[in-house]
Amino acid sequence: MMTSQKQTTFGEFIRKSRKEKGLTLTKLAAQLDLDSANLSKIENGIREFDSKRLKSLAEALQLEFEKVRREYITDSIGKIIYETNCSHELLLVAEKKANYLRNKNQNPLT
């Protein structure tokens, strides 16, 4: 089963991981080709993280890419659920649609 940093935003995940690795905000920002003010905004949930930088983030934090990607995706989905006040039923329908798309893309001629 996939595990995730529960009860944290992606920005909080970045901050926690950065501190665990002993990286300053300035040093990590430089490795991501960001200025430290923008990284601070990302860590504080004021600005969104660009998914194009996920690989660089994983490398800088010495984490597996899939772990960082999973944190990013679950945070993105969680925000949509929160912002749109999705019901449990709506989420079940969305899951069925995702499964339909997976099956459709695996069997394009059916």
A tleap script that builds the chain and sets N, CA, C and O, in Angstrom:
source leaprc.protein.ff14SB
mol = sequence {
  NMET MET THR SER GLN LYS GLN THR THR PHE
  GLY GLU PHE ILE ARG LYS SER ARG LYS GLU
  LYS GLY LEU THR LEU THR LYS LEU ALA ALA
  GLN LEU ASP LEU ASP SER ALA ASN LEU SER
  LYS ILE GLU ASN GLY ILE ARG GLU PHE ASP
  SER LYS ARG LEU LYS SER LEU ALA GLU ALA
  LEU GLN LEU GLU PHE GLU LYS VAL ARG ARG
  GLU TYR ILE THR ASP SER ILE GLY LYS ILE
  ILE TYR GLU THR ASN CYS SER HIE GLU LEU
  LEU LEU VAL ALA GLU LYS LYS ALA ASN TYR
  LEU ARG ASN LYS ASN GLN ASN PRO LEU CTHR
}
set mol.1.N position { 0.849 -1.187 0.000 }
set mol.1.CA position { 0.000 0.000 0.000 }
set mol.1.C position { 0.891 1.247 0.000 }
set mol.1.O position { 1.936 1.276 0.651 }
set mol.2.N position { 0.468 2.258 -0.729 }
set mol.2.CA position { 1.226 3.502 -0.776 }
set mol.2.C position { 1.086 4.242 0.544 }
set mol.2.O position { -0.007 4.355 1.099 }
set mol.3.N position { 2.201 4.737 1.031 }
set mol.3.CA position { 2.138 5.567 2.228 }
set mol.3.C position { 2.530 6.975 1.855 }
set mol.3.O position { 3.284 7.194 0.906 }
set mol.4.N position { 2.029 7.900 2.584 }
set mol.4.CA position { 2.274 9.306 2.310 }
set mol.4.C position { 2.448 10.038 3.627 }
set mol.4.O position { 2.031 9.554 4.679 }
set mol.5.N position { 3.060 11.195 3.562 }
set mol.5.CA position { 3.190 12.037 4.745 }
set mol.5.C position { 1.792 12.586 5.050 }
set mol.5.O position { 1.398 13.621 4.513 }
set mol.6.N position { 1.064 11.906 5.892 }
set mol.6.CA position { -0.281 12.354 6.228 }
set mol.6.C position { -0.220 13.644 7.018 }
set mol.6.O position { 0.733 13.894 7.756 }
set mol.7.N position { -1.233 14.447 6.858 }
set mol.7.CA position { -1.384 15.690 7.601 }
set mol.7.C position { -0.323 16.729 7.267 }
set mol.7.O position { -0.066 17.626 8.070 }
set mol.8.N position { 0.292 16.625 6.107 }
set mol.8.CA position { 1.226 17.665 5.691 }
set mol.8.C position { 0.927 18.071 4.259 }
set mol.8.O position { 0.471 17.265 3.448 }
set mol.9.N position { 1.189 19.319 3.968 }
set mol.9.CA position { 1.086 19.786 2.591 }
set mol.9.C position { 2.391 19.440 1.884 }
set mol.9.O position { 3.355 19.025 2.526 }
set mol.10.N position { 2.423 19.608 0.573 }
set mol.10.CA position { 3.651 19.350 -0.166 }
set mol.10.C position { 4.743 20.328 0.274 }
set mol.10.O position { 5.909 19.948 0.385 }
set mol.11.N position { 4.377 21.555 0.518 }
set mol.11.CA position { 5.345 22.538 0.995 }
set mol.11.C position { 5.932 22.145 2.339 }
set mol.11.O position { 7.135 22.287 2.561 }
set mol.12.N position { 5.088 21.652 3.236 }
set mol.12.CA position { 5.569 21.193 4.538 }
set mol.12.C position { 6.478 19.977 4.388 }
set mol.12.O position { 7.466 19.831 5.108 }
set mol.13.N position { 6.131 19.112 3.446 }
set mol.13.CA position { 6.971 17.949 3.148 }
set mol.13.C position { 8.355 18.399 2.676 }
set mol.13.O position { 9.368 17.839 3.097 }
set mol.14.N position { 8.399 19.411 1.801 }
set mol.14.CA position { 9.676 19.933 1.323 }
set mol.14.C position { 10.483 20.485 2.499 }
set mol.14.O position { 11.660 20.162 2.653 }
set mol.15.N position { 9.853 21.311 3.321 }
set mol.15.CA position { 10.559 21.918 4.457 }
set mol.15.C position { 11.117 20.860 5.396 }
set mol.15.O position { 12.284 20.916 5.785 }
set mol.16.N position { 10.278 19.895 5.757 }
set mol.16.CA position { 10.705 18.829 6.672 }
set mol.16.C position { 11.868 18.056 6.071 }
set mol.16.O position { 12.857 17.799 6.757 }
set mol.17.N position { 11.766 17.684 4.808 }
set mol.17.CA position { 12.825 16.918 4.147 }
set mol.17.C position { 14.098 17.742 4.023 }
set mol.17.O position { 15.199 17.227 4.213 }
set mol.18.N position { 13.945 19.010 3.709 }
set mol.18.CA position { 15.103 19.912 3.573 }
set mol.18.C position { 15.859 20.008 4.900 }
set mol.18.O position { 17.086 19.917 4.937 }
set mol.19.N position { 15.113 20.191 5.976 }
set mol.19.CA position { 15.743 20.319 7.292 }
set mol.19.C position { 16.396 19.011 7.726 }
set mol.19.O position { 17.468 19.017 8.331 }
set mol.20.N position { 15.741 17.881 7.411 }
set mol.20.CA position { 16.324 16.576 7.744 }
set mol.20.C position { 17.658 16.371 7.031 }
set mol.20.O position { 18.548 15.706 7.562 }
set mol.21.N position { 17.800 16.930 5.849 }
set mol.21.CA position { 19.044 16.809 5.079 }
set mol.21.C position { 20.044 17.901 5.427 }
set mol.21.O position { 21.158 17.909 4.904 }
set mol.22.N position { 19.661 18.822 6.303 }
set mol.22.CA position { 20.561 19.884 6.714 }
set mol.22.C position { 20.783 20.947 5.654 }
set mol.22.O position { 21.810 21.626 5.654 }
set mol.23.N position { 19.823 21.092 4.750 }
set mol.23.CA position { 19.934 22.096 3.686 }
set mol.23.C position { 19.276 23.399 4.104 }
set mol.23.O position { 18.203 23.394 4.707 }
set mol.24.N position { 19.906 24.497 3.788 }
set mol.24.CA position { 19.278 25.796 4.020 }
set mol.24.C position { 18.277 26.053 2.897 }
set mol.24.O position { 18.327 25.433 1.835 }
set mol.25.N position { 17.389 26.965 3.163 }
set mol.25.CA position { 16.423 27.382 2.146 }
set mol.25.C position { 17.163 27.888 0.910 }
set mol.25.O position { 16.796 27.548 -0.215 }
set mol.26.N position { 18.185 28.684 1.110 }
set mol.26.CA position { 18.950 29.266 0.008 }
set mol.26.C position { 19.640 28.190 -0.821 }
set mol.26.O position { 19.636 28.251 -2.050 }
set mol.27.N position { 20.232 27.208 -0.149 }
set mol.27.CA position { 20.949 26.150 -0.868 }
set mol.27.C position { 19.995 25.294 -1.699 }
set mol.27.O position { 20.282 25.002 -2.860 }
set mol.28.N position { 18.864 24.889 -1.118 }
set mol.28.CA position { 17.909 24.082 -1.876 }
set mol.28.C position { 17.324 24.899 -3.020 }
set mol.28.O position { 17.171 24.388 -4.129 }
set mol.29.N position { 17.001 26.143 -2.767 }
set mol.29.CA position { 16.449 27.002 -3.817 }
set mol.29.C position { 17.415 27.080 -4.995 }
set mol.29.O position { 16.992 26.995 -6.148 }
set mol.30.N position { 18.696 27.239 -4.721 }
set mol.30.CA position { 19.699 27.323 -5.786 }
set mol.30.C position { 19.747 26.024 -6.591 }
set mol.30.O position { 19.895 26.057 -7.813 }
set mol.31.N position { 19.622 24.895 -5.918 }
set mol.31.CA position { 19.643 23.600 -6.614 }
set mol.31.C position { 18.412 23.410 -7.492 }
set mol.31.O position { 18.443 22.645 -8.456 }
set mol.32.N position { 17.334 24.106 -7.157 }
set mol.32.CA position { 16.091 24.013 -7.937 }
set mol.32.C position { 15.950 25.160 -8.937 }
set mol.32.O position { 14.940 25.263 -9.633 }
set mol.33.N position { 16.963 26.015 -9.006 }
set mol.33.CA position { 16.934 27.193 -9.876 }
set mol.33.C position { 15.761 28.109 -9.522 }
set mol.33.O position { 15.051 28.611 -10.394 }
set mol.34.N position { 15.582 28.309 -8.220 }
set mol.34.CA position { 14.566 29.213 -7.680 }
set mol.34.C position { 15.268 30.223 -6.784 }
set mol.34.O position { 16.394 29.993 -6.344 }
set mol.35.N position { 14.605 31.336 -6.517 }
set mol.35.CA position { 15.166 32.194 -5.469 }
set mol.35.C position { 14.551 31.748 -4.140 }
set mol.35.O position { 13.489 31.127 -4.105 }
set mol.36.N position { 15.242 32.077 -3.056 }
set mol.36.CA position { 14.812 31.581 -1.750 }
set mol.36.C position { 13.436 32.111 -1.346 }
set mol.36.O position { 12.709 31.436 -0.618 }
set mol.37.N position { 13.069 33.306 -1.806 }
set mol.37.CA position { 11.744 33.854 -1.476 }
set mol.37.C position { 10.635 32.983 -2.072 }
set mol.37.O position { 9.622 32.724 -1.422 }
set mol.38.N position { 10.835 32.534 -3.313 }
set mol.38.CA position { 9.818 31.673 -3.934 }
set mol.38.C position { 9.746 30.313 -3.261 }
set mol.38.O position { 8.654 29.781 -3.061 }
set mol.39.N position { 10.891 29.743 -2.907 }
set mol.39.CA position { 10.865 28.457 -2.205 }
set mol.39.C position { 10.184 28.612 -0.846 }
set mol.39.O position { 9.434 27.730 -0.427 }
set mol.40.N position { 10.434 29.705 -0.168 }
set mol.40.CA position { 9.765 29.961 1.104 }
set mol.40.C position { 8.248 30.018 0.912 }
set mol.40.O position { 7.498 29.474 1.722 }
set mol.41.N position { 7.804 30.666 -0.144 }
set mol.41.CA position { 6.362 30.744 -0.439 }
set mol.41.C position { 5.795 29.358 -0.721 }
set mol.41.O position { 4.674 29.054 -0.316 }
set mol.42.N position { 6.557 28.518 -1.410 }
set mol.42.CA position { 6.120 27.147 -1.680 }
set mol.42.C position { 6.000 26.378 -0.369 }
set mol.42.O position { 4.997 25.707 -0.128 }
set mol.43.N position { 7.019 26.477 0.472 }
set mol.43.CA position { 6.987 25.765 1.751 }
set mol.43.C position { 5.843 26.234 2.639 }
set mol.43.O position { 5.323 25.463 3.445 }
set mol.44.N position { 5.454 27.491 2.494 }
set mol.44.CA position { 4.367 28.045 3.313 }
set mol.44.C position { 2.998 27.965 2.650 }
set mol.44.O position { 2.022 28.492 3.185 }
set mol.45.N position { 2.913 27.316 1.499 }
set mol.45.CA position { 1.632 27.106 0.829 }
set mol.45.C position { 1.079 28.325 0.124 }
set mol.45.O position { -0.107 28.364 -0.204 }
set mol.46.N position { 1.912 29.316 -0.115 }
set mol.46.CA position { 1.464 30.545 -0.779 }
set mol.46.C position { 1.611 30.428 -2.299 }
set mol.46.O position { 0.874 31.055 -3.061 }
set mol.47.N position { 2.556 29.630 -2.710 }
set mol.47.CA position { 2.847 29.460 -4.133 }
set mol.47.C position { 2.881 27.966 -4.445 }
set mol.47.O position { 3.244 27.150 -3.597 }
set mol.48.N position { 2.496 27.621 -5.680 }
set mol.48.CA position { 2.501 26.214 -6.102 }
set mol.48.C position { 3.885 25.799 -6.581 }
set mol.48.O position { 4.633 26.615 -7.120 }
set mol.49.N position { 4.222 24.536 -6.383 }
set mol.49.CA position { 5.478 23.975 -6.868 }
set mol.49.C position { 5.277 23.523 -8.300 }
set mol.49.O position { 4.250 22.927 -8.622 }
set mol.50.N position { 6.241 23.795 -9.165 }
set mol.50.CA position { 6.177 23.400 -10.576 }
set mol.50.C position { 6.594 21.940 -10.703 }
set mol.50.O position { 7.710 21.576 -10.332 }
set mol.51.N position { 5.707 21.111 -11.222 }
set mol.51.CA position { 5.979 19.673 -11.321 }
set mol.51.C position { 7.203 19.369 -12.180 }
set mol.51.O position { 7.774 18.284 -12.068 }
set mol.52.N position { 7.610 20.287 -13.019 }
set mol.52.CA position { 8.809 20.069 -13.847 }
set mol.52.C position { 10.064 19.974 -12.987 }
set mol.52.O position { 11.093 19.480 -13.447 }
set mol.53.N position { 9.990 20.433 -11.764 }
set mol.53.CA position { 11.149 20.415 -10.863 }
set mol.53.C position { 11.148 19.215 -9.909 }
set mol.53.O position { 12.010 19.129 -9.035 }
set mol.54.N position { 10.205 18.301 -10.061 }
set mol.54.CA position { 10.120 17.168 -9.137 }
set mol.54.C position { 11.394 16.321 -9.136 }
set mol.54.O position { 11.874 15.924 -8.074 }
set mol.55.N position { 11.933 16.049 -10.299 }
set mol.55.CA position { 13.143 15.230 -10.382 }
set mol.55.C position { 14.309 15.932 -9.687 }
set mol.55.O position { 15.052 15.308 -8.929 }
set mol.56.N position { 14.465 17.218 -9.943 }
set mol.56.CA position { 15.537 17.983 -9.292 }
set mol.56.C position { 15.347 18.016 -7.784 }
set mol.56.O position { 16.317 17.936 -7.030 }
set mol.57.N position { 14.100 18.133 -7.345 }
set mol.57.CA position { 13.817 18.150 -5.914 }
set mol.57.C position { 14.194 16.813 -5.278 }
set mol.57.O position { 14.826 16.778 -4.222 }
set mol.58.N position { 13.805 15.724 -5.921 }
set mol.58.CA position { 14.135 14.397 -5.395 }
set mol.58.C position { 15.647 14.219 -5.289 }
set mol.58.O position { 16.149 13.698 -4.294 }
set mol.59.N position { 16.360 14.650 -6.312 }
set mol.59.CA position { 17.820 14.527 -6.287 }
set mol.59.C position { 18.434 15.387 -5.190 }
set mol.59.O position { 19.325 14.934 -4.472 }
set mol.60.N position { 17.966 16.616 -5.056 }
set mol.60.CA position { 18.516 17.532 -4.054 }
set mol.60.C position { 18.261 17.030 -2.637 }
set mol.60.O position { 19.097 17.204 -1.750 }
set mol.61.N position { 17.104 16.409 -2.429 }
set mol.61.CA position { 16.748 15.914 -1.098 }
set mol.61.C position { 17.193 14.468 -0.873 }
set mol.61.O position { 16.997 13.903 0.203 }
set mol.62.N position { 17.798 13.881 -1.911 }
set mol.62.CA position { 18.255 12.488 -1.860 }
set mol.62.C position { 17.116 11.542 -1.487 }
set mol.62.O position { 17.251 10.676 -0.623 }
set mol.63.N position { 15.990 11.740 -2.172 }
set mol.63.CA position { 14.814 10.901 -1.966 }
set mol.63.C position { 14.467 10.202 -3.273 }
set mol.63.O position { 14.832 10.668 -4.353 }
set mol.64.N position { 13.769 9.093 -3.169 }
set mol.64.CA position { 13.312 8.408 -4.376 }
set mol.64.C position { 12.317 9.305 -5.105 }
set mol.64.O position { 11.452 9.929 -4.491 }
set mol.65.N position { 12.457 9.354 -6.416 }
set mol.65.CA position { 11.576 10.190 -7.233 }
set mol.65.C position { 10.113 9.846 -6.985 }
set mol.65.O position { 9.280 10.744 -6.860 }
set mol.66.N position { 9.790 8.559 -6.913 }
set mol.66.CA position { 8.384 8.151 -6.746 }
set mol.66.C position { 7.801 8.649 -5.433 }
set mol.66.O position { 6.616 8.975 -5.372 }
set mol.67.N position { 8.605 8.713 -4.391 }
set mol.67.CA position { 8.113 9.231 -3.105 }
set mol.67.C position { 7.752 10.705 -3.246 }
set mol.67.O position { 6.692 11.134 -2.789 }
set mol.68.N position { 8.631 11.479 -3.879 }
set mol.68.CA position { 8.388 12.911 -4.060 }
set mol.68.C position { 7.181 13.112 -4.979 }
set mol.68.O position { 6.322 13.950 -4.705 }
set mol.69.N position { 7.119 12.351 -6.058 }
set mol.69.CA position { 5.988 12.441 -7.008 }
set mol.69.C position { 4.668 12.113 -6.307 }
set mol.69.O position { 3.662 12.793 -6.511 }
set mol.70.N position { 4.681 11.074 -5.490 }
set mol.70.CA position { 3.465 10.662 -4.760 }
set mol.70.C position { 3.002 11.765 -3.817 }
set mol.70.O position { 1.808 12.053 -3.728 }
set mol.71.N position { 3.951 12.383 -3.112 }
set mol.71.CA position { 3.605 13.492 -2.220 }
set mol.71.C position { 2.982 14.649 -3.000 }
set mol.71.O position { 1.995 15.242 -2.567 }
set mol.72.N position { 3.569 14.959 -4.150 }
set mol.72.CA position { 3.080 16.061 -4.981 }
set mol.72.C position { 1.660 15.766 -5.492 }
set mol.72.O position { 0.774 16.616 -5.410 }
set mol.73.N position { 1.461 14.568 -6.011 }
set mol.73.CA position { 0.155 14.207 -6.589 }
set mol.73.C position { -0.923 14.144 -5.513 }
set mol.73.O position { -2.021 14.664 -5.708 }
set mol.74.N position { -0.620 13.511 -4.376 }
set mol.74.CA position { -1.650 13.417 -3.333 }
set mol.74.C position { -2.000 14.793 -2.782 }
set mol.74.O position { -3.149 15.041 -2.415 }
set mol.75.N position { -1.012 15.694 -2.719 }
set mol.75.CA position { -1.287 17.057 -2.280 }
set mol.75.C position { -2.177 17.775 -3.295 }
set mol.75.O position { -3.121 18.468 -2.917 }
set mol.76.N position { -1.876 17.608 -4.574 }
set mol.76.CA position { -2.676 18.249 -5.624 }
set mol.76.C position { -4.115 17.751 -5.599 }
set mol.76.O position { -5.054 18.542 -5.692 }
set mol.77.N position { -4.283 16.452 -5.473 }
set mol.77.CA position { -5.633 15.878 -5.425 }
set mol.77.C position { -6.350 16.346 -4.159 }
set mol.77.O position { -7.524 16.711 -4.201 }
set mol.78.N position { -5.639 16.330 -3.048 }
set mol.78.CA position { -6.237 16.780 -1.781 }
set mol.78.C position { -6.730 18.212 -1.853 }
set mol.78.O position { -7.793 18.533 -1.322 }
set mol.79.N position { -5.961 19.080 -2.510 }
set mol.79.CA position { -6.380 20.482 -2.659 }
set mol.79.C position { -7.649 20.591 -3.484 }
set mol.79.O position { -8.547 21.362 -3.143 }
set mol.80.N position { -7.735 19.833 -4.562 }
set mol.80.CA position { -8.939 19.871 -5.405 }
set mol.80.C position { -10.152 19.389 -4.603 }
set mol.80.O position { -11.224 19.991 -4.666 }
set mol.81.N position { -9.975 18.310 -3.856 }
set mol.81.CA position { -11.070 17.779 -3.037 }
set mol.81.C position { -11.517 18.822 -2.021 }
set mol.81.O position { -12.714 19.043 -1.837 }
set mol.82.N position { -10.557 19.461 -1.363 }
set mol.82.CA position { -10.878 20.482 -0.360 }
set mol.82.C position { -11.556 21.698 -0.998 }
set mol.82.O position { -12.600 22.148 -0.526 }
set mol.83.N position { -10.960 22.225 -2.068 }
set mol.83.CA position { -11.461 23.458 -2.684 }
set mol.83.C position { -12.839 23.291 -3.315 }
set mol.83.O position { -13.611 24.248 -3.385 }
set mol.84.N position { -13.151 22.087 -3.772 }
set mol.84.CA position { -14.443 21.868 -4.423 }
set mol.84.C position { -15.452 21.185 -3.503 }
set mol.84.O position { -16.578 20.894 -3.907 }
set mol.85.N position { -15.032 20.931 -2.253 }
set mol.85.CA position { -15.911 20.316 -1.268 }
set mol.85.C position { -16.555 19.039 -1.809 }
set mol.85.O position { -17.771 18.864 -1.730 }
set mol.86.N position { -15.722 18.151 -2.360 }
set mol.86.CA position { -16.202 16.909 -2.970 }
set mol.86.C position { -16.811 15.974 -1.923 }
set mol.86.O position { -16.303 15.830 -0.811 }
set mol.87.N position { -17.897 15.358 -2.314 }
set mol.87.CA position { -18.522 14.354 -1.452 }
set mol.87.C position { -17.840 13.010 -1.693 }
set mol.87.O position { -17.128 12.829 -2.681 }
set mol.88.N position { -18.064 12.084 -0.788 }
set mol.88.CA position { -17.512 10.744 -0.925 }
set mol.88.C position { -18.027 10.085 -2.214 }
set mol.88.O position { -17.276 9.401 -2.910 }
set mol.89.N position { -19.293 10.295 -2.521 }
set mol.89.CA position { -19.895 9.713 -3.727 }
set mol.89.C position { -19.212 10.242 -4.986 }
set mol.89.O position { -18.956 9.490 -5.926 }
set mol.90.N position { -18.922 11.532 -4.996 }
set mol.90.CA position { -18.245 12.130 -6.146 }
set mol.90.C position { -16.859 11.518 -6.325 }
set mol.90.O position { -16.430 11.259 -7.450 }
set mol.91.N position { -16.165 11.288 -5.222 }
set mol.91.CA position { -14.844 10.671 -5.298 }
set mol.91.C position { -14.920 9.247 -5.836 }
set mol.91.O position { -14.036 8.819 -6.578 }
set mol.92.N position { -15.958 8.513 -5.473 }
set mol.92.CA position { -16.132 7.156 -5.993 }
set mol.92.C position { -16.357 7.174 -7.506 }
set mol.92.O position { -15.815 6.335 -8.225 }
set mol.93.N position { -17.150 8.121 -7.982 }
set mol.93.CA position { -17.375 8.256 -9.421 }
set mol.93.C position { -16.072 8.621 -10.122 }
set mol.93.O position { -15.771 8.078 -11.185 }
set mol.94.N position { -15.300 9.527 -9.547 }
set mol.94.CA position { -14.019 9.921 -10.134 }
set mol.94.C position { -13.072 8.724 -10.213 }
set mol.94.O position { -12.358 8.558 -11.202 }
set mol.95.N position { -13.068 7.893 -9.175 }
set mol.95.CA position { -12.218 6.701 -9.188 }
set mol.95.C position { -12.645 5.742 -10.294 }
set mol.95.O position { -11.800 5.147 -10.962 }
set mol.96.N position { -13.954 5.592 -10.488 }
set mol.96.CA position { -14.458 4.738 -11.570 }
set mol.96.C position { -14.049 5.291 -12.933 }
set mol.96.O position { -13.685 4.530 -13.829 }
set mol.97.N position { -14.110 6.602 -13.089 }
set mol.97.CA position { -13.688 7.214 -14.350 }
set mol.97.C position { -12.196 7.007 -14.594 }
set mol.97.O position { -11.778 6.752 -15.724 }
set mol.98.N position { -11.396 7.116 -13.537 }
set mol.98.CA position { -9.957 6.884 -13.678 }
set mol.98.C position { -9.696 5.443 -14.108 }
set mol.98.O position { -8.848 5.195 -14.965 }
set mol.99.N position { -10.419 4.493 -13.517 }
set mol.99.CA position { -10.268 3.095 -13.917 }
set mol.99.C position { -10.706 2.879 -15.361 }
set mol.99.O position { -10.066 2.130 -16.099 }
set mol.100.N position { -11.790 3.529 -15.767 }
set mol.100.CA position { -12.256 3.450 -17.152 }
set mol.100.C position { -11.168 3.947 -18.105 }
set mol.100.O position { -10.884 3.308 -19.117 }
set mol.101.N position { -10.563 5.087 -17.776 }
set mol.101.CA position { -9.515 5.644 -18.637 }
set mol.101.C position { -8.296 4.731 -18.697 }
set mol.101.O position { -7.689 4.579 -19.757 }
set mol.102.N position { -7.934 4.123 -17.574 }
set mol.102.CA position { -6.815 3.173 -17.568 }
set mol.102.C position { -7.111 2.010 -18.508 }
set mol.102.O position { -6.277 1.640 -19.335 }
set mol.103.N position { -8.310 1.436 -18.373 }
set mol.103.CA position { -8.696 0.304 -19.213 }
set mol.103.C position { -8.789 0.698 -20.679 }
set mol.103.O position { -8.362 -0.051 -21.558 }
set mol.104.N position { -9.336 1.852 -20.936 }
set mol.104.CA position { -9.476 2.331 -22.310 }
set mol.104.C position { -8.103 2.514 -22.963 }
set mol.104.O position { -7.910 2.162 -24.126 }
set mol.105.N position { -7.164 3.062 -22.214 }
set mol.105.CA position { -5.819 3.288 -22.758 }
set mol.105.C position { -5.018 1.994 -22.895 }
set mol.105.O position { -4.091 1.923 -23.702 }
set mol.106.N position { -5.367 0.980 -22.119 }
set mol.106.CA position { -4.698 -0.319 -22.253 }
set mol.106.C position { -5.252 -1.108 -23.430 }
set mol.106.O position { -4.548 -1.922 -24.028 }
set mol.107.N position { -6.513 -0.864 -23.760 }
set mol.107.CA position { -7.182 -1.566 -24.864 }
set mol.107.C position { -7.809 -0.546 -25.810 }
set mol.107.O position { -9.033 -0.415 -25.840 }
set mol.108.N position { -7.003 0.175 -26.578 }
set mol.108.CA position { -7.534 1.287 -27.382 }
set mol.108.C position { -8.518 0.879 -28.473 }
set mol.108.O position { -9.278 1.724 -28.945 }
set mol.109.N position { -8.531 -0.372 -28.885 }
set mol.109.CA position { -9.421 -0.772 -29.976 }
set mol.109.C position { -10.763 -1.295 -29.489 }
set mol.109.O position { -11.621 -1.613 -30.313 }
set mol.110.N position { -10.977 -1.395 -28.187 }
set mol.110.CA position { -12.256 -1.919 -27.705 }
set mol.110.C position { -13.217 -0.821 -27.377 }
set mol.110.O position { -14.342 -1.090 -26.956 }
savepdb mol mol.pdb
quit
